[in-house]
Amino acid sequence: MKKNVVFDTRWLKSGGIGRFCKEMKSSNSLKKCRFLKGDLSDVFSIKDIYYLFKIILKNDFFITPGYNSPVFSKGKAIVTLHDLMHLKFPKYSSFKNKIYYNFIVKRAIKSAPLVFTVSEFTRKELAEWADIPLEKIAVVPNGVDHDYYHADVVPIARPRPYFFYIGNNKPHKNLISLIEAFSESSLQCEVDLLISCSPTKELNLLIDNLGLSSHVIFLSGIDEDELPNYYKGALATVVVTLYEGFCLPILESMAVGTPVITSNITAMPEVAGGAAILVDPYHIDSIKMALQSISNDKNLRLTLSEKGLIRAKEFSWDKSRMLWDKALLPILEGK
């Protein structure tokens, strides 16, 4: 490697971006770089923006698995934009976020020799938003760890069949519609809905009003070691969010052989690759009918399971690192 490179590992404990950070950190292209260490809380401090600029002045490239960038990147900051969530929903698009994206991130990716993202959907969104050529944006999808997620995983023991949601309780995750659809499906007599996060006050009130307190179960977090078992035991994993730049739970569920119900918008159809039931997340009837179909049709579950296992095998972290290296190494080697 002819260039001096700093890679930002402060994202390591940040959920989905943290996993991406961990996996790309071990890529061949970053073997001789310096790792920027610290906490995620440091990433967006006012001081940090200018601290990154000092790094730019001393090194040839600053590479990040997230979207943080120095104020003046001088074409040396290579960022990874997993989505444009902070600009798409009013509850997330604060004045501060808009300023940061439009005056720092956009300028950085316009001048950068390369931009990383995780799906073709987000690649097209980025190109349009920043007015940059598609050829400048490299897609490095999230991968599946097939040592943990595979068809022989033992299902978690539960007294009743269940649908499974994995994720947080932010508004775009569409949990209100999922719970209402579950209520209207009349499946609660036989099936539970397991939700991995903690409830909000709004969700608790809705569940009480619908009389579902015994059948909608919030797990308030799942140990990562047990997550494959929860996927495996479910009738289906249900992720009907309003926006995703990728949506890794789709593939993790498929990798253990569990059917998936997901949204027909943003990156989710791309990730599902024809191996899931796609629903309109804005219409409760669409979600309800999918829940009923999965619950009542064993042959459908088997078909989706088989398709999902094949689809999940197309994704691995090794393949993702190869794509990362293919895009990055020519730049670092000055080719």
VOSEVO-793817 format. One line per 5 residues: number of its first residue (from 1); their letters; for each residue x, z, y of N, C-alpha, C. Coordinates in steps of 0.001 Angstrom, whole numbers. Atoms other than C-alpha are relative to their C-alpha. Layout:
N
NUM	A	X:Z:Y:X:Z:Y:X:Z:Y | ...
This chain:
335
1	MKKNV	847:0:-1202:0:0:0:878:0:1247 | -835:127:-1181:1561:-1091:3275:-551:775:1185 | 624:-668:-1123:-874:705:5547:-11:1513:-197 | 249:-1428:45:-1115:4392:6426:-1509:212:66 | 1448:-129:138:-4586:5521:5433:-392:1464:-110
6	VFDTR	598:-1333:124:-6662:8676:5893:-1416:-183:-538 | 1341:50:586:-9742:9171:3693:-676:1349:207 | 721:-1226:-361:-12353:11725:4784:-698:603:-1226 | 599:-666:1166:-13101:14098:1870:-887:1179:406 | 844:-1120:-445:-15108:16542:3998:-1456:-170:-402
11	WLKSG	1362:269:460:-18263:14916:2600:-254:499:-1428 | 94:-275:1436:-17622:16243:-917:-1190:880:-394 | 1106:-903:336:-20370:18901:-759:-1284:-393:705 | 1152:473:-785:-23017:16740:879:-1004:-794:-819 | 1031:669:790:-25317:15706:-1956:417:-1381:-453
16	GIGRF	-243:1359:473:-25528:11969:-2607:1282:-609:551 | -1234:522:-581:-22762:11026:-176:1194:729:-600 | -1071:-774:616:-20686:13815:-1691:410:-549:-1349 | -321:577:1307:-20940:12275:-5141:739:-1325:176 | -664:1277:-289:-19996:8868:-3751:1438:259:449
21	CKEMK	-1326:-377:-489:-17048:10495:-1956:917:390:-1157 | -791:-460:1144:-15840:12189:-5142:457:-1171:-872 | -322:1112:893:-15966:8978:-7161:945:-1004:653 | -882:960:-663:-14342:6706:-4575:1374:604:290 | -1266:-697:-263:-11634:9298:-3897:1041:-303:-1076
26	SSNSL	-925:263:1112:-10133:8480:-7307:241:-1494:-238 | -197:1446:146:-10086:4707:-6737:1482:-352:158 | -1390:449:-88:-6824:2784:-7027:438:-236:1445 | -340:336:-1384:-6955:1752:-3379:329:1223:845 | -230:-1212:-787:-6795:5384:-2190:1053:930:-618
31	KKCRF	-952:-860:711:-4056:6687:-4504:1117:517:896 | -1124:-401:-839:-1417:6826:-1778:-424:402:1414 | 464:-349:-1339:-3585:7797:1168:48:1512:226 | 99:-1423:-326:-3849:11142:2960:-1476:368:42 | 1387:-438:17:-7055:13085:2382:-251:987:1133
36	LKGDL	403:-901:-1076:-8721:14669:5394:-900:1081:-592 | 724:-1101:628:-9884:18100:4228:-701:860:1043 | 767:-860:-887:-12346:20558:5703:-1432:93:-468 | 1409:-180:335:-16055:21340:5754:-853:-1087:640 | 927:984:-555:-19006:19049:6362:-418:377:1420
41	SDVFS	384:-453:-1338:-19824:21171:9413:949:-514:1090 | -971:529:-966:-16685:19766:11062:-247:-1464:348 | 60:1458:-87:-17714:16145:10639:-604:-504:1299 | 685:524:-1180:-20044:15774:13611:134:902:1223 | -257:-799:-1191:-18628:18290:16043:537:-906:1105
46	IKDIY	-490:785:-1133:-17784:17013:19512:1514:-168:-93 | -1464:67:117:-14126:17839:18937:425:-1021:-1047 | -414:850:1113:-14069:15885:15699:21:-1476:368 | 55:1402:-399:-15018:12594:17310:1337:-421:622 | -1262:318:-660:-11871:12730:19422:1191:272:-919
51	YLFKI	-1043:-251:991:-9796:14220:16606:192:-1239:-879 | -84:1223:801:-10611:11095:14574:716:-1103:764 | -699:1010:-787:-9388:8965:17436:1513:222:-38 | -1429:-308:120:-6022:10744:17243:538:-503:-1342 | -396:524:1314:-5924:9852:13550:180:-1512:66
56	ILKND	-82:1452:-151:-6605:6236:14443:1309:-408:681 | -1217:335:-736:-3671:6250:16881:1250:142:-856 | -1182:-275:820:-1283:7587:14229:-3:-766:-1320 | 118:662:1296:-2555:5670:11200:-639:-1368:168 | 571:1345:-54:-3624:2168:10407:-1497:-22:-256
61	FFITP	1426:2:318:-7013:3053:8938:-528:1403:-259 | 779:-1188:355:-9526:5879:8814:-1176:-490:-827 | 1054:447:912:-11868:5415:5831:-885:1192:-340 | 926:-1095:272:-14984:7515:5297:-1110:-444:-950 | 1126:304:887:-17623:7634:2525:-1342:212:687
66	GYNSP	1204:-216:-791:-20124:8533:5237:-2:-882:1234 | 197:843:-1171:-21084:7203:8656:668:549:1252 | -700:-548:-1159:-18853:9305:10900:1120:-922:455 | -989:923:-547:-16531:7437:13203:529:535:1318 | -520:-381:-1319:-14237:8039:16172:-688:-788:1106
71	VFSKG	623:677:-1145:-15489:7124:19635:642:-1363:220 | -729:1254:-172:-12792:4479:19976:699:-305:-1319 | -523:236:1351:-12154:3050:16527:1068:-1077:-52 | -1025:1042:-99:-10004:87:17609:75:-878:-1250 | 27:851:1187:-11079:-1805:14489:671:613:-1204
76	KAIVT	-724:-659:1086:-9416:770:12250:-861:988:-795 | 891:-911:719:-12425:2806:11076:-873:-800:-971 | 825:651:1026:-14042:1688:7810:-994:1030:-504 | 1029:-990:317:-17326:3517:7347:-881:-491:-1141 | 965:313:1057:-19929:3659:4582:-1378:426:480
81	LHDLM	1369:-300:-430:-23550:3427:5660:-925:-135:-1208 | 850:-18:1189:-25846:4435:2815:-1433:-424:324 | 1329:414:-450:-28995:3759:4846:-35:118:1516 | 210:-182:-1440:-30394:3709:8376:-1147:978:243 | 1075:-985:-44:-32679:6679:7811:-172:616:1386
86	HLKFP	79:-698:-1283:-31825:8314:11128:-599:-855:1108 | 596:874:-1001:-33164:5299:12978:-1407:-459:-382 | 1248:561:518:-36220:4528:10840:-1208:928:143 | 1114:-949:-33:-38319:7698:11081:98:880:1233 | -14:-786:-1239:-39284:9479:14335:503:1431:-184
91	KYSSF	-413:-1386:202:-38682:12919:12804:1504:148:-172 | -1448:-44:189:-35056:12028:12116:747:-667:1156 | -681:801:-1030:-34307:9700:15033:-24:718:1343 | -108:-742:-1248:-33504:12253:17712:808:-809:1012 | -768:672:-1048:-31987:11179:21011:1489:25:-344
96	KNKIY	-1403:-150:383:-28633:12485:19761:381:-994:-1098 | -283:936:1094:-28835:10428:16566:28:-1448:487 | 50:1370:-525:-29803:7269:18424:1258:-326:788 | -1220:205:-782:-26876:7672:20819:1187:-179:-938 | -1147:42:925:-24456:8314:17967:53:-1328:-751
101	YNFIV	28:1249:769:-25582:5332:15915:231:-1225:882 | -38:1209:-808:-25971:2850:18733:1274:-155:828 | -1165:110:-875:-22868:3704:20761:1317:349:-694 | -1234:-316:726:-20394:4973:18176:64:-772:-1310 | -12:648:1307:-21322:3749:14693:-70:-1521:135
106	KRAIK	159:1453:-134:-22455:293:15789:1279:-640:531 | -1245:557:-546:-19327:-282:17854:1107:1:-1054 | -1044:-105:1030:-17158:892:14965:-125:-1105:-1039 | 154:1002:1062:-18661:-1464:12398:95:-1419:547 | -187:1323:-591:-18662:-4380:14819:1474:-389:31
111	SAPLV	-1430:304:-115:-14911:-4101:15228:753:157:-1315 | -678:-265:1270:-14093:-3038:11661:182:-1279:-823 | -181:1165:874:-12677:-5536:9157:-916:29:-1214 | 803:-188:1219:-15006:-4150:6473:-964:1149:216 | 988:-1077:8:-18150:-2055:6105:-507:145:-1427
116	FTVSE	545:-244:1331:-19342:-432:2901:-1457:442:81 | 1346:-520:178:-22933:129:1802:-314:3:-1495 | 284:-246:1415:-24751:830:-1471:-1057:-920:-610 | 1016:906:551:-27428:-1858:-1830:-95:-1256:846 | 229:1230:-742:-28298:-5397:-836:-1034:215:1101
121	FTRKE	1016:-306:-1002:-31319:-4020:991:651:554:1262 | -645:-610:-1158:-29159:-1850:3249:1002:-957:630 | -931:1010:-528:-26587:-4630:3596:-712:-911:1004 | 757:883:-892:-29234:-6880:5143:-486:751:1241 | 421:-812:-1142:-30554:-4058:7337:1147:191:991
126	LAEWA	-1169:-223:-850:-27061:-3348:8647:388:-1254:763 | -381:1256:-641:-26283:-6972:9355:-924:-317:1171 | 969:274:-1062:-29462:-7347:11396:130:1000:1140 | -75:-1052:-1022:-29142:-4013:13207:1240:-129:882 | -1265:36:-735:-25489:-4383:14190:409:-1402:424
131	DIPLE	-312:1398:-310:-25532:-8192:14478:1418:-355:-472 | -1281:331:614:-22590:-8596:12103:-261:-886:-1213 | 224:895:1144:-22104:-11181:9338:-117:756:-1316 | 171:-620:1318:-23235:-10301:5828:1320:61:-758 | -1258:86:739:-19811:-11315:4530:930:1169:296
136	KIAVV	-834:-1129:-410:-18279:-8349:6327:-397:1298:-710 | 546:-1213:610:-20388:-5840:4373:118:-91:-1519 | -185:-36:1452:-19403:-4942:810:-959:1008:-627 | 925:-882:716:-22000:-3489:-1553:732:682:-1155 | -551:-819:1083:-20693:-672:-3747:-1110:952:-431
141	PNGVD	1144:-826:390:-23698:755:-5598:427:1335:-581 | -230:-1250:705:-23936:4294:-6823:53:-269:-1500 | -142:176:1439:-23059:4705:-10484:-715:1078:-790 | 566:-992:925:-24330:6618:-13494:1135:551:-856 | -985:-618:884:-22173:9096:-15383:-584:14:-1412
146	HDYYH	599:167:1320:-22979:7975:-18916:479:1039:-1016 | -384:-1115:866:-21155:10957:-20422:-1064:1093:32 | 1051:-1016:-155:-24004:13153:-19128:-1400:-584:-148 | 1318:641:34:-26887:10705:-18861:-6:-1075:-1080 | 48:929:1132:-27538:9024:-22207:-1223:306:-857
151	ADVVP	1248:-80:774:-30310:8529:-24765:-64:1210:-921 | -13:-1122:933:-29219:11470:-26954:-99:1364:677 | 187:-1266:-719:-29761:14109:-24257:-1187:758:-599 | 1067:-845:558:-31879:17029:-25535:-972:357:1122 | 971:-308:-1067:-35122:17462:-23543:-136:1500:237
156	IARPR	275:-1393:-337:-35821:20719:-21733:-1296:426:-689 | 1204:-504:693:-38382:22879:-23528:-1031:470:1027 | 1105:-383:-877:-41687:23121:-21635:-1273:78:-825 | 1221:-149:795:-45099:24251:-22912:-985:-1160:124 | 921:1127:-211:-46896:21198:-21487:791:-1241:422
161	PYFFY	-625:1227:-514:-46024:17544:-20825:80:59:1529 | -132:-57:-1464:-44875:16915:-17258:552:-1300:568 | -661:992:-831:-44052:14377:-14600:1077:717:795 | -1148:-642:-630:-40779:15008:-12815:382:-703:1294 | -531:506:-1264:-39748:14590:-9178:1314:705:279
166	IGNNK	-1287:-570:-383:-36106:15113:-8206:341:-464:1407 | -318:336:-1377:-35131:15255:-4548:-314:1170:914 | 310:-1061:-959:-35707:17247:-1365:-1449:-115:473 | 1388:-21:-466:-38915:18009:534:-175:-598:1393 | 122:626:-1310:-38279:15896:3653:-1225:-915:44
171	PHKNL	1253:768:-115:-41313:14008:5004:20:-1372:-655 | -16:1353:560:-40161:10550:3885:-33:-14:-1528 | 66:-72:1463:-40057:11748:268:-1437:-102:-515 | 1391:345:320:-43856:11427:349:-629:927:-1045 | 510:-943:1002:-44623:14561:-1683:-1486:284:172
176	ISLIE	1439:-214:-219:-48030:14978:-72:-806:-1048:-761 | 722:1064:707:-49169:11606:-1419:148:146:-1515 | -208:-194:1435:-47637:12344:-4827:-914:1089:-540 | 847:-1118:455:-49482:15651:-5116:-1479:-386:59 | 1399:436:-100:-52762:14130:-3907:-339:-991:-1110
181	AFSES	220:959:1084:-52399:11286:-6412:-103:715:-1340 | 43:-791:1226:-51702:13773:-9181:-1341:723:-121 | 1297:-683:1:-54835:15700:-8199:-1129:-974:-353 | 1067:972:233:-57011:12571:-8182:75:-639:-1385 | -153:590:1336:-55632:11448:-11550:-746:787:-1071
186	SLQCE	666:-907:955:-57383:14398:-13264:850:273:-1240 | -892:-233:1142:-54347:14697:-15543:453:1441:-104 | -491:-1369:-12:-53680:18313:-14599:-579:863:-1118 | 544:-728:1152:-55852:19431:-17510:995:-8:-1164 | -935:129:1125:-53059:18262:-19811:1467:-58:420
191	VDLLI	-1366:302:-439:-49978:17536:-17689:339:789:1263 | -483:-654:-1209:-47903:19411:-15095:805:-987:843 | -890:730:-892:-45980:18062:-12104:1117:944:401 | -1166:-808:-326:-42475:19509:-11791:729:-630:1183 | -656:459:-1223:-40830:19239:-8372:1262:824:190
196	SCSPT	-1284:-689:77:-37158:20074:-8129:327:880:1203 | -364:-714:-1229:-37072:21401:-4553:-912:1205:239 | 874:-1090:-416:-38702:24321:-2740:-1185:-562:782 | 1164:505:-744:-42196:23934:-1231:104:330:1482 | 200:-328:-1408:-42920:23753:2471:-1343:734:125
201	KELNL	1297:-662:-221:-45825:25713:3972:-1139:-1008:-138 | 1017:1062:76:-47740:22444:4256:-308:-357:-1449 | 207:328:1405:-47224:21650:573:-702:1134:-737 | 665:-1144:638:-48219:25164:-507:-1482:38:346 | 1403:11:-436:-51425:24933:1533:-771:-1105:-702
206	LIDNL	652:1118:676:-52254:21529:52:-266:331:-1466 | 143:-335:1423:-51706:22751:-3505:-1078:1049:-209 | 1047:-1025:92:-53871:25815:-2930:-1378:-617:210 | 1291:626:-292:-56658:23697:-1430:-481:-892:-1139 | 343:885:1110:-56531:21319:-4401:-147:757:-1323
211	GLSSH	105:-804:1219:-56499:24158:-6920:1037:-360:-1050 | -1046:475:913:-53208:22988:-8433:1158:980:-174 | -1119:-935:-25:-51101:26132:-8134:586:273:-1387 | -503:-243:1353:-50805:26440:-11936:649:-1236:-607 | -431:1257:626:-49904:22807:-12520:1005:-811:820
216	VIFLS	-1078:570:-800:-47617:21801:-9638:1054:1092:138 | -1003:-1057:130:-44432:23745:-10243:1268:-387:761 | -1223:218:-764:-41599:23947:-7717:1137:774:-652 | -1125:-608:712:-38266:24634:-9377:1057:560:941 | -901:-522:-1036:-36409:25356:-6114:1473:-185:-352
221	GIDED	-1383:317:352:-33252:23700:-7352:226:10:-1498 | -324:120:1429:-31910:22660:-10743:1510:-60:-149 | -1425:86:299:-28455:23271:-12122:332:-1421:-419 | -363:1399:284:-26687:19909:-12281:189:-250:-1493 | -210:152:1443:-25818:20513:-15937:-1314:-161:-759
226	ELPNY	1301:79:663:-29530:20789:-16782:-831:-1205:434 | 794:1102:-540:-30707:17798:-14776:-295:-1088:-1034 | 330:1005:1018:-30356:15268:-17641:-1094:475:-964 | 1003:-545:922:-32477:17590:-19823:-1395:-38:604 | 1295:80:-677:-35249:17715:-17232:-506:-1438:46
231	YKGAL	391:1416:64:-35244:13933:-16946:-538:-339:-1391 | 312:401:1373:-35337:13580:-20729:-1353:517:-469 | 1249:-588:465:-38307:15868:-21214:-1248:-517:675 | 1151:431:-790:-40551:14139:-18693:-715:-1204:-600 | 739:1226:310:-43304:11636:-19365:532:-1143:853
236	ATVVV	-593:981:-924:-41871:9834:-16347:613:742:1172 | -521:-456:-1282:-39722:10447:-13320:-750:-765:1085 | 832:604:-1042:-41801:9811:-10205:686:185:1356 | -681:-33:-1294:-39979:8922:-6974:-659:-1043:890 | 796:947:-785:-42460:7354:-4559:248:213:1493
241	TLYEG	-374:-256:-1380:-40576:7800:-1306:-293:-1209:881 | 311:1052:-971:-41120:5771:1851:1222:-798:422 | -1223:709:-405:-37498:4773:2327:1170:543:-798 | -1247:-373:671:-34282:4797:290:1012:-1119:184 | -1072:980:-45:-30951:3092:717:506:-353:-1379
246	FCLPI	-356:286:1389:-30411:3316:-3030:-1008:666:-950 | 880:-790:883:-32238:6078:-5041:580:115:-1413 | -684:-209:1265:-29948:7232:-7843:-882:606:-1101 | 848:-542:1078:-32658:9248:-9719:-670:-1068:-864 | 574:1091:790:-34154:5918:-10808:897:-301:-1194
251	LESMA	-948:365:1060:-31026:5076:-12804:313:1164:-931 | -285:-1167:843:-30323:8607:-14033:-1118:223:-1004 | 1137:-135:901:-33819:8792:-15501:25:-1087:-1069 | -67:1114:944:-33484:5367:-17095:1115:203:-1025 | -1156:-171:879:-30110:6322:-18569:-263:942:-1173
256	VGTPV	352:-882:1121:-31697:9054:-20714:-1203:-525:-772 | 1120:609:703:-34600:6808:-21701:-1363:410:494 | 1282:-444:-554:-37318:8248:-19464:-554:-1044:967 | 615:977:-900:-39756:5850:-17726:39:448:1454 | -67:-276:-1436:-39746:5622:-13938:-1186:-627:711
261	ITSNI	983:501:-959:-42510:5261:-11369:654:121:1368 | -643:-54:-1306:-41117:4332:-7968:-670:-967:971 | 645:767:-1063:-41973:2600:-4701:404:-1475:-27 | -239:1451:-15:-42217:-1152:-4197:611:-468:1315 | -567:331:-1307:-40390:-1034:-848:1459:449:88
266	TAMPE	-1404:-269:-324:-36856:-744:596:898:-317:-1206 | -974:331:1050:-34062:-490:-2026:-486:284:-1409 | 414:-469:1323:-36123:876:-4897:-286:-1112:-1005 | 156:1099:972:-37233:-2427:-6501:1337:-594:-437 | -1333:534:309:-33617:-3629:-6312:696:858:-1050
271	VAGGA	-649:-905:955:-32329:-555:-8146:-725:-13:-1339 | 788:-27:1238:-35168:-553:-10685:194:-1261:-827 | -304:1232:709:-34471:-4167:-11570:-1037:-430:-1024 | 1062:419:913:-37842:-4802:-13214:-230:927:-1178 | 117:-921:1139:-37545:-1780:-15526:-819:1246:326
276	AILVD	827:-1144:-402:-39958:578:-13702:-1376:-483:422 | 1295:292:-609:-43567:737:-12576:163:149:1505 | -94:-39:-1450:-43617:-116:-8876:-1379:223:607 | 1275:-329:-633:-46345:1351:-6677:135:-115:1511 | 39:-35:-1461:-47388:1170:-3051:-36:1470:420
281	PYHID	-48:-1423:-306:-46298:4596:-1740:-962:435:1100 | 948:-311:-1066:-48760:4371:1147:-1446:70:-505 | 1352:-15:555:-51758:4128:-1208:-62:941:-1199 | 84:-1027:1041:-52674:7150:-3304:-545:-575:-1298 | 564:600:1217:-54725:5042:-5730:1070:-707:-821
286	SIKMA	-1068:702:701:-51645:2999:-6590:862:978:-795 | -785:-1026:690:-49668:6128:-7458:-818:611:-1136 | 886:-615:996:-52624:7643:-9312:-114:-860:-1253 | 161:889:1154:-53113:4599:-11542:1276:-76:-840 | -1263:17:738:-49420:4569:-12448:154:1272:-834
291	LQSIS	-54:-1261:745:-49560:8238:-13462:-913:-61:-1223 | 952:92:1110:-52614:7568:-15598:496:-960:-1079 | -499:984:972:-51060:4502:-17221:1108:586:-860 | -1103:-612:743:-47919:6389:-18199:-511:1058:-961 | 509:-1100:827:-49853:9372:-19518:-798:-504:-1192
296	NDKNL	945:445:1030:-52344:7342:-21558:547:-1083:-931 | -474:1162:754:-50196:4498:-22913:1401:250:-559 | -1286:-275:645:-47441:5430:-25356:853:-1254:-111 | -752:1255:122:-46459:1782:-25873:654:-394:1321 | -572:272:-1325:-45941:1384:-22132:1226:876:222
301	RLTLS	-1139:-899:-159:-43682:4431:-22131:1204:-483:-809 | -1090:481:855:-41638:3006:-25008:642:-1265:579 | -507:1237:-589:-41331:-399:-23333:872:291:1216 | -762:-352:-1202:-40185:1124:-20046:1288:731:-355 | -1203:-716:455:-37769:3393:-21883:1084:-980:-440
306	EKGLI	-963:999:488:-36115:423:-23608:582:-820:1150 | -472:784:-1142:-35923:-1610:-20407:923:828:890 | -789:-880:-855:-34571:1357:-18487:1388:257:-546 | -1312:-225:616:-31761:2038:-20944:923:-1201:228 | -792:1216:-227:-30612:-1572:-20599:411:-103:1470
311	RAKEF	-287:85:-1433:-30857:-1485:-16801:1076:998:421 | -946:-1039:-410:-28925:1788:-16444:1426:-319:-411 | -1347:338:481:-25994:402:-18449:737:-949:941 | -630:915:-948:-25373:-2083:-15649:735:748:1120 | -579:-789:-1088:-24246:768:-13371:917:1082:-560
316	SWDKS	-930:-1075:349:-21199:2989:-13749:928:218:1181 | -920:-278:-1100:-18758:4654:-11391:1285:-826:-126 | -1169:866:179:-15919:2638:-12926:-239:-1363:644 | 335:1293:-609:-17678:-591:-11898:-47:113:1522 | 92:-188:-1453:-18336:824:-8445:1381:109:628
321	RMLWD	-1367:-94:-526:-14679:1746:-7943:695:-1363:-6 | -583:1349:40:-13688:-1774:-8988:-473:-830:1188 | 537:730:-1150:-15971:-3233:-6309:597:518:1308 | -621:-634:-1168:-14599:-766:-3751:1427:-533:188 | -1390:460:-53:-11014:-1740:-4601:89:-1490:334
326	KALLP	-9:1452:-231:-11796:-5466:-4619:-178:-321:1486 | 243:238:-1417:-13050:-5240:-1041:1083:609:879 | -891:-757:-873:-10573:-2709:327:1474:-357:-131 | -1431:214:219:-7197:-3517:-1235:584:-1170:817 | -568:1099:-819:-6723:-6927:477:238:395:1447
331	ILEGK	-151:-437:-1387:-7205:-5228:3853:1179:955:132 | -1075:-989:-70:-4848:-2347:3123:1367:-627:-284 | -1258:682:336:-2229:-4725:1731:338:-1107:994 | -273:978:-1053:-2490:-6950:4775:-184:-1442:-397 | 206:1369:471:-3747:-9995:2906:-1143:-680:736
